[in-house]
Amino acid sequence: MILDIDVSKITYEQPLNERIRIFLRLEHLFRFASYHMSGTTEWDHRLAIVDFLNIVDLISRSDIKMDLIKELEKHAGTLEALKHNRNVDTDKLSDILENILRVTSILRDSSCQPGQAIRQDEFLSTIKQRSIMPGGSCNFDLPNYHFWLNTPHEERVRDLQKWYKDLDILFEGVKLTLTMVRNSSTPVREIATSGFFQKPIDSGLSCQLIRIRLPSDSNYYPEISGGKHRFTVRFMEQSSSISRPVQTNENVEFELHCCFL
């Protein structure tokens, strides 16, 4: 779930392919890492390290560099075709293309190996090994970690920034990609009859992401599922945390974004 700048509405997202699913998870983890890095306490910085380790674990499962390069180059081709469109802001378009070329150039460099420095860091490797055990990062388990957590705040921040720098080119690429995907849709108003909505996907188009926006005071939330040919939305309500969610019987009006870029 993504809370947009417009706090009067909540945006729910559902990826329709594995590549966008991983990008969304990375965005989620990077946001956590950025938030926890900006904190001032031992507990903030503990969580920032957990975030870094989770990011490295996720990117180790696929060739994230090549996936990003392919996605960015595809978007660059789409944007190049818009250069002669009079309705397009050419200055803004040139800035985006320049950014894409810069990021892809860095990613293509053989020396760019995001996460490698973190994987080879003995201090972080020890924390990762012990963190598998519930409570395994206690001070008696990891006295060196306890020592680091009690160093001056400025020293801890320098270390956190060093580890973040090992990953930040991925975040730049993910942000670029997801921004273009999200901006590729034209919102439409739809109604889910008795809480149910289904729509076919044009076989000639590649829908990557479904986004649904509801008022922040809505009593419902959507459960979205989909594939290449169609997607389904069920609007659910849950009266309390101990009760099961159920599909509403009400008709629900919502804003739908199908992102085809």
C-alpha positions in Angstrom: 0.0 0.0 0.0 1.3 3.4 -0.9 0.1 6.6 0.7 0.3 9.3 -1.9 1.0 13.0 -1.2 -2.7 13.6 -1.5 -3.6 12.4 2.0 -7.3 12.4 1.2 -6.8 9.3 -0.9 -5.0 5.9 -0.5 -3.4 4.2 -3.4 -3.3 0.4 -3.5 -1.0 -1.3 -6.1 -0.8 -4.8 -7.6 2.1 -5.8 -9.9 1.3 -8.1 -12.8 4.7 -9.4 -13.5 7.7 -10.6 -11.4 10.0 -7.8 -12.4 7.7 -5.0 -11.2 7.0 -7.1 -8.1 10.7 -7.1 -7.2 11.0 -3.4 -8.0 8.1 -2.5 -5.7 9.6 -4.6 -2.9 13.0 -2.9 -3.3 11.3 0.5 -3.2 9.6 -0.5 0.0 12.8 -1.6 1.6 14.8 1.5 0.4 12.1 3.7 2.0 12.5 1.9 5.2 16.3 2.2 5.1 16.1 5.9 4.3 13.7 6.5 7.2 15.7 4.5 9.7 19.0 6.1 8.7 17.6 9.5 9.5 16.8 8.4 13.0 19.1 9.2 16.0 18.7 6.2 18.3 20.3 2.8 18.5 17.0 1.2 17.5 16.7 3.3 14.3 20.2 2.2 13.2 19.6 -1.4 14.1 16.6 -1.4 11.8 18.6 0.4 9.0 21.1 -2.5 9.1 18.3 -5.0 8.9 16.9 -3.1 5.9 20.3 -3.2 4.1 20.6 -6.9 4.7 17.1 -7.5 3.4 17.8 -5.5 0.3 21.0 -7.5 -0.4 19.1 -10.8 0.2 16.4 -9.7 -2.3 18.8 -8.6 -5.1 20.8 -11.8 -4.7 17.8 -13.9 -5.9 17.8 -12.4 -9.5 19.9 -10.5 -11.9 18.5 -7.2 -10.8 21.1 -5.1 -12.7 20.1 -6.6 -16.0 16.4 -6.4 -15.2 16.8 -2.7 -14.5 18.9 -2.0 -17.6 16.3 -3.8 -19.8 13.4 -1.9 -18.3 15.1 1.5 -18.5 16.2 1.0 -22.1 12.7 0.0 -23.0 11.4 3.2 -21.4 14.1 5.3 -23.1 12.9 3.9 -26.5 9.4 4.9 -25.7 10.4 8.4 -24.7 12.6 8.9 -27.7 9.6 8.4 -29.9 7.9 11.3 -28.2 10.6 13.9 -29.0 8.7 15.3 -32.0 5.4 15.4 -30.3 4.4 19.1 -29.9 2.3 18.3 -26.8 5.3 17.1 -24.9 7.6 19.2 -22.6 10.9 18.6 -24.5 13.0 20.0 -21.7 11.5 17.7 -19.1 11.7 14.8 -21.6 15.4 15.5 -22.2 16.1 15.6 -18.4 14.4 12.2 -18.0 16.3 10.6 -20.9 19.6 12.0 -19.6 18.9 10.5 -16.2 18.1 7.1 -17.7 21.3 7.1 -19.8 23.3 8.1 -16.7 21.9 5.3 -14.6 22.1 2.6 -17.3 25.7 3.6 -18.0 26.6 3.2 -14.3 24.8 -0.2 -14.1 26.5 -1.5 -17.3 30.0 -0.8 -15.8 31.5 -4.1 -14.7 32.8 -2.4 -11.5 29.2 -1.7 -10.5 28.2 -4.6 -8.2 25.5 -3.4 -5.9 25.5 -5.2 -2.6 29.0 -6.7 -3.0 30.6 -4.4 -0.4 27.9 -5.3 2.1 28.2 -9.0 1.5 32.0 -8.8 2.0 31.7 -6.7 5.1 32.7 -9.0 8.1 30.9 -6.9 10.6 27.6 -7.0 8.7 28.0 -10.7 7.9 28.3 -11.6 11.6 25.1 -9.6 12.3 23.3 -11.4 9.5 24.3 -14.8 10.8 23.2 -14.1 14.4 20.0 -12.3 13.3 18.6 -15.6 12.0 18.1 -16.6 15.6 15.2 -14.8 17.5 16.9 -12.2 19.7 20.3 -13.2 18.3 21.6 -9.7 18.1 21.5 -9.2 21.9 24.6 -7.5 23.4 26.0 -10.8 24.8 25.7 -12.5 21.4 27.3 -9.6 19.5 29.5 -7.5 21.7 31.1 -5.8 18.7 27.6 -4.8 17.5 26.8 -3.5 21.0 30.1 -1.5 20.9 29.3 0.0 17.5 25.8 1.0 18.6 27.3 2.9 21.5 29.8 4.9 19.3 28.9 8.6 18.6 25.9 9.2 16.4 28.1 10.8 13.7 30.3 7.8 13.4 27.4 5.4 13.0 25.8 7.7 10.3 29.1 7.6 8.4 29.1 3.9 8.3 25.4 3.7 7.4 26.0 6.2 4.5 28.9 4.0 3.3 26.7 0.9 3.2 23.9 2.8 1.6 26.2 4.1 -1.1 26.8 0.4 -2.1 23.1 0.2 -3.1 21.8 3.6 -4.0 22.3 3.2 -7.8 19.6 0.5 -7.6 17.2 2.8 -5.8 17.8 5.5 -8.5 17.0 2.9 -11.2 13.9 1.6 -9.4 12.6 5.1 -8.7 13.0 6.1 -12.4 11.3 2.9 -13.6 8.4 3.0 -11.2 7.8 6.7 -11.8 7.4 6.2 -15.5 5.2 3.1 -15.1 2.9 4.9 -12.6 2.7 8.0 -14.8 1.8 5.9 -17.9 -1.9 5.4 -16.9 -5.0 7.5 -17.5 -7.3 7.3 -14.4 -10.9 6.2 -14.9 -13.8 6.1 -12.5 -15.3 2.6 -12.1 -17.9 0.9 -9.9 -17.5 -2.5 -8.2 -21.0 -4.0 -8.0 -21.5 -5.6 -4.6 -17.8 -5.1 -4.1 -16.7 -7.1 -7.2 -15.0 -5.8 -10.3 -13.4 -7.6 -13.2 -11.8 -6.3 -16.4 -10.1 -7.9 -19.4 -6.6 -6.8 -20.5 -6.1 -6.0 -24.1 -3.9 -8.8 -25.5 -1.9 -6.3 -27.5 -0.9 -4.3 -24.4 1.4 -5.2 -21.6 -0.2 -4.1 -18.3 2.5 -4.0 -15.6 0.7 -2.5 -12.7 -2.8 -2.0 -11.4 -3.4 1.0 -9.1 -6.6 1.7 -7.2 -7.3 4.9 -5.3 -9.9 5.2 -2.6 -10.8 8.0 -0.2 -8.8 7.7 3.0 -12.0 7.4 5.0 -13.3 4.5 3.0 -14.6 1.5 4.9 -13.2 -0.9 2.3 -9.8 -2.0 0.9 -9.2 -3.9 -2.4 -7.8 -7.4 -2.9 -6.4 -7.4 -6.4 -5.4 -10.4 -8.4 -4.6 -10.7 -12.1 -2.6 -12.1 -15.0 -2.0 -11.5 -18.7 -5.6 -11.6 -19.7 -7.7 -10.1 -16.9 -7.7 -8.8 -13.4 -10.2 -9.0 -10.6 -10.8 -6.7 -7.6 -12.8 -7.6 -4.5 -13.5 -4.8 -2.0 -13.2 -6.2 1.5 -14.3 -4.9 4.9 -13.1 -6.1 8.4 -15.1 -5.1 11.4 -12.3 -6.0 13.9 -8.8 -7.6 14.0 -10.3 -10.9 15.3 -12.9 -11.2 12.5 -12.3 -12.5 9.0 -12.4 -9.9 6.2 -15.5 -10.3 4.0 -16.4 -8.9 0.6 -18.8 -6.0 0.9 -22.3 -6.0 -0.5 -22.1 -2.3 -1.2 -21.4 -0.8 -4.6 -17.9 0.8 -4.4 -16.8 3.7 -6.6 -13.1 3.9 -7.1 -10.4 5.4 -9.3 -8.6 2.8 -11.5 -5.1 3.2 -13.1 -3.9 0.5 -15.5 -0.2 1.1 -16.2 0.7 -0.2 -19.7 4.2 1.3 -20.2 
